[in-house]
């Protein structure tokens, strides 16, 4: 078998066999398939795609390229949730403890953020003392004791994905639905999940810019799950504005605590997406027979304070200072040298938001990374004061910026204002959720 022949086969729109995919991935890892040939193959996949069977075989080969976590000794259905990434997305810090408070088993491994703001791990590390690089035996003990833990991915988890993604990043082959699906699903499956709820973001602040792209990705990931015997549900949600109002690590932790403390009402976008994702997690965990029953359980855990208590227990178990996770102390995590309101230059209606640019405004303050080596300032970021469709007046701020550097503040304000489109016309209201793909029954 020759790599060049397999590249040519895919260039000619041929379908790779399971054996050919295994040859490529194993050869890429051991060095017998060089970078330039794998780059050529990935470019051929970008242009000519893969069948569902090919994408599943690729996922499984990547999954088994390193350590596969066995969580079978833990009780219940091990359920995970993954977001394809967005701005102001703090859902994990809300729904992981809420689902655990309802009896679920949430054993989650996350990656670090690269881009707008930090990932879930960076948000957790904004709580003093919190450890996310935890040995697997301790991870299992925490989940077994309290039902939830969120840690970093094992160093040997899915090495094929790490190596392939590094190559995709420098060869303009990131935007391929089969490659994205295999990357996400191979990591989730290697991390030991029995069931997975996927939040596929669509819009100006998401990787998938159109609803059609998002639906294709979501459908393929659900199909991969079905083919390998996992229960998977995908929610297609809007990211044409930040999901929560907070954009920044400690600021997003504060918003999660506000929600778990009952300070954010029903109907709020963050509240509703958390309830929907949590509902599907409980259904896949076989802890509710209907969506209505699952939502009622989640709301009861929220109203009783059980969800917040579970988050505090998780942080304590992971070495953090959970005393910050209450409304009396949470502001201490968000202290910066300056807090600057940003006012609009004209009046009208907030017609549209370039959500990616809002994320960039936070990143410029130090809330995110341009490269993996960049350090994050956990306290900085911004809090939106307006949503799309709101009336805009010059004496009412669009957002408030939390900054530790006046020079960065000025650049961030300019970037943020460039993300706002203010019009005399009020826009049509967008749905928060476009579709739910997969069956939770």
N, C-alpha and C positions, 0 to 999 in steps of 0.2 A: 504494500500500500504506500503510495507517494502523496505527500501533502499537496504538491502542485496539481495533481490530478483531481483532488477533492476541491481545491479552490476553483478549478476550471468547471467542475461539475456544478458548483453553486452559481458561478457566473452564468452558466447556461440554464439556470433555473431548475436544476436537478434537485432531488430530495436525498439528503444524506442518510445513510443507514445508521442504526444504533452503534454498530461496530466502528463506522467511520468517525462518528462524533466522539466516541471513547478514545480512538487513536489520536484525534486532534487535541483533546483536553489533556490527556496523559502525556502526550509528547510536548505540549506547551509547558507543562509543569516540570518535566525532566530535561528540557532544553533541546530535545531532538526536533521540535517544531519551533523555529526561531520567531522572534517578534515580528519581523517583516511579513512572514507568511501568515501568522495569526491576524495581523492587521489587514492583510488582503482578504482573508476569509471573512472577517467582521465587516469589512466594507461591502463585500458581496452580499452578506446577510442584510445590511442596511438597505441595499437596492432591491433585492429579490425576496427577502423575507424567509420565513420558515413555516412548515406545517405545524399544527398543534402537536403532533407526535414528535417531530424534530425538537420543538421547544421543550417538550417534557423530557426527552432523552438528554438534552443539554442541561436542563435543570438538575436532573438526578446525577449526572456525571460530575457536575460542579459541586453538588451537595456532598458527594462521597469523596471529594478530593482531599478532605482533611477530617478533622474530628467531627463526629456526629453525636450530639448530646442525647443521652438516654434519660428521659424523665418518667419512665414507666413505673418507677417505685413510688411516685407521688400520687396522692389520691385524686380522683376526679378527672375530668377532661381538662387537659392543659391547653388553655386558650391564650392566644397572642393577638395583638393588634399592630398593624403597620400603616403608617401614613406615607404617601409618596412625597410629602414635603410641602410646606407652605409657609405663610407668614402669620404670626400670632396663633400658632397651632399648639396649644398646651393640653391637648385632650388626654394624653397618656397620664398626666399627673392627676387628672380627675377620674377617669373611668377605670384605671387599673385598681386603685383602692376601693372604688365604689363596687366594682364587680366582685372583688375579694370579700367585701363586707356582706355581699349577698350569697356567699358560699362558694364563689368561683375560685379557680386555681389559675393565677396569672403569673407565669414564669417567662419574663420578657428579657430578651437581649437586644440592646440598641447600639447604633453607631453614633459617632460624633458628627456634629453639624459642620458642613463646609458651605459657606455662602452667607445668606441674609443674617441669620442669628444662629446661636448654638443649637445643637440637638438636645434630645431629652437628657442625655448624660451631663451636658454642660449646665442645663437647668438644675438638675439635681445637685451638682457640685457647687452651685451658688448658695446652697444651704451648708453652713460651716460643718466640716468634719465628715460629710457624706462620702462614702467610698463606693465607687462603681466598678473598680477593677477587683473583683472578688473571685476566689477559687470556686470551682463548680460544687465541691462538697458543701461549702458554706452557703452558696446560692440555694442548693437543694434544701438545706436545713431551714433557711429563712422562709422559703415558699411553703415547706411542710408545716412550719409553726404558725405562720400568720396568713398564708394564702397568696402572698404577692411579694415579688422582688423585681427590680429593674437594674440590670447590670450591663457592662460593656461586653462586646463579643469576645469570645475566646480567641487567643492569638492564632490558633491553628484551625479556626472555623472557616471553611470554604476558601482555602488559599487560591483556588482557580479564579474565583470572582475577584479577589484583590488584584491578582496579576492581570486579568482580562480588563478590569475597569481602568487600571492605570494606563493600559495601552489605548483603550477607547477614548480616554480623556485627552490624549495628545494626537489622536488621528481622526477627530471629528466623526466618531462612530458611536457616540453615546445615544443619540436619538434613534433607536431601533426598538420597536415594541417587543419582538422576541428576545432580544438581548436584555432589555430592561426587566421583562417578566422573569427570565431565568435568573438574573442577578438577585431580584427581590425574593423569589420563591425558594431558591437554593439556600439562602441564608436562613430564612424562616424555618424551612424544613430541617436544616442541619441543627437548629437550635432546639429541636425536640417538641415543637407544637403539635398537638392533635388537631386543633382547629384554629383558623386564622380569620380575623376580620380585617379587611383592607379598606383604608380610606384613600380613594384615588381622587386627588385634587385636580380641578380643571379651571383654567383661567389665567389671568395676567401674572399671578404670583405662583404659578404651578409649573411643573415640568411639562405636563400635558396642557397645551394651550387651548385646545378645542374639545368640545364634548365628544366628538366622534373619535378623536385620538384616545381620550380617557376611557371610553366604552370599549374600544378594541383591547386596550391594555387590561382593563378589569376583567373582561370576558375570558381572555387568554389565561390570566392567573387563576381564575376560578376553575377553568378547564384543566389546567395542570394539576391543581389540587384534587379534582375529581379522579383524574387518571392515576394518581398515586395513593388514593384512599384517604385523603384528608378532607375535612369539611371546611369549605372556604366561602365566605360571603364578601362581596365588594360593594362599598357605598361610593357612588359618584357624587362628589360634593363641590360646591362653588368656591373658587379662590380668586374672584375678581375684586375682592377687598379682604383685608386681614380678617381671620376668623374671630379671634378675640380682639379686644381693644389694646392689649399690651403687646409690645414687640421688643423683646429683650429678655435675658435669662431670669434674673430675680424678679423682674416686673411680671413675667409670665407665671412664676411660682406664686406671686401675690394674687394674681387673678384666679389661679386654680384654688387657692385657699379661700378667696372670696366666694367662689362658686360652691365649694364644699361647706362653707359657713352659711349658705342660704342667702347670700347678698346679691346674687345674680338671678333675675326672674325667668320663669318660663317664657319662651318666645325669643329670648336672646339667642343669636346664632351659635355662640359657643355652648350654651346650655343645651340647645336642641341637638346639635351634632353629637355632643357627649352622650345624651340620652339615646340617640339612635344607635351609635356604635356600641354602647353598653348593652342595649337591648339585644342586639345581634350576638354579642359575646355570651350573654346569659342563655339565649336560645341554643347556641352551639354547644354550650356547657350542659345542656339538658336540665337547666334549673328553672325553666319557665315553659309553659305549654303554648303561650301566645305572646305576641309583642306587647299587648296591653298589660298582661301579668308581669312581664319583665320590666316594663317601664315603671309600674307601680312599686315593684321591689326596689328599684334604683332610687326612686323618689323618697321612699321610706328610709332608705339608708342615708340619703342626703339630709333629710329633715331631722332625723334622730341624732345626726352628728357621727354616725358609725363610719361613714366614708372618710371624713376628716381624721377620725381616730386611727383608722387603718393606715392612712398616709403617714401619720405621726409614728405609728409602730414600725412601718417599713423603714423610715429614715433612721429611727433609733437602732434598728437591727443592722443597718448598713453604716453605723458609726456616726451618724449625723446628729446635730443638735435640734431635736424636734420642737424645742420650746419656741423657736421662731415661727412655727406653723400655726399661728393663731392671729386673730385680727389685732390683738393688743401689741404684738411684737413684729409682725411681718414687715412693717415699713422700715425696720432697721436694716433689712437686706437691700433696700432700694435707695440708700442715702448716697447722693452724689454732690459734687462741689456746686453745681448749679442745676436748677430746674427752670426751664425756659418755655413759656407758652409761645406757640407759633400761630400768628393770625393770618387770615386770608388777605389777598390784595384786591379782591372784588367780592361783591355779594351775588347771591343767586341760589342755585341748588348744586349740591355736590353730585355731579353727573356721572363721573367715573373716577376710578383710582388705578394707577399703574402700581399694582401691589408689589411687584418685584422691586420697583424703585423705592417704595416705602421700606422694604427689607434692607435695601442698600443704604438708606438713610440711617438705619439702626446699626448696620455693619460699620459704617464710617465712624461711628462713635466708639466702636470697640466691642459691639455686641455679637459680632460674627467674625468668621475667618475668610481671608482671601486665599490663604494656603493652609495646609494642615499644621504647619509649624507656628502659626500665629497664636498669640495668647489672647484670651477673651477677658474683657472686663465685665464681671457678672452683674454689676449694678446699673449699667447704662442701658439706654434704649429710649423708647418713646411710648406714649399712651395716647391712642386716638380719642378724640372727643366728638367726632362726627362720623356717620356712616353714609354710604351712597344713598341719595334720595333726600337727605336732610337739608333743611334751609340753612344757608350760610350767611352770616352777618359779620361785618368787619370787627365788631367789638367782642366776638366770641371765638376762642381759639379752635383751630383745627386739630391740634395735638399739643401735648406737653413733652418736651425733650428733657431727658435726664442725662447729664454729661459731666465728665471730669476734665474736659479740655476745651476752653473757649474757641480755639482754632477749629477743632473738630465740630463744635456746635454750629458754627457759621456754615461750614460745608454741608452738614447734615440738613440744616434748615433749607438751604437752597435746593438740595436734592429732593427733600420732602415736598416742598411747594411745587416742584416740577412734576410731581406724581399726581397732583390734584387737577381735575378738570371741573371747573365751575361754570354753569350755564344758566341762562334764564329759564330753560326748559327742565322740568322735573323728569328724571328717567323712569322707565318702566321698572317695576320691581322684579328682581331675579329670584328664582327659587334657590334655597340653600342646598337642596338635594335634587339631583337630576334623575337618579335611578338607583335601584338596589339590585345587584346581580348575584344570583346564587340563592339557594334555598336553605333557610335555617332550620327547617323541620327535620 
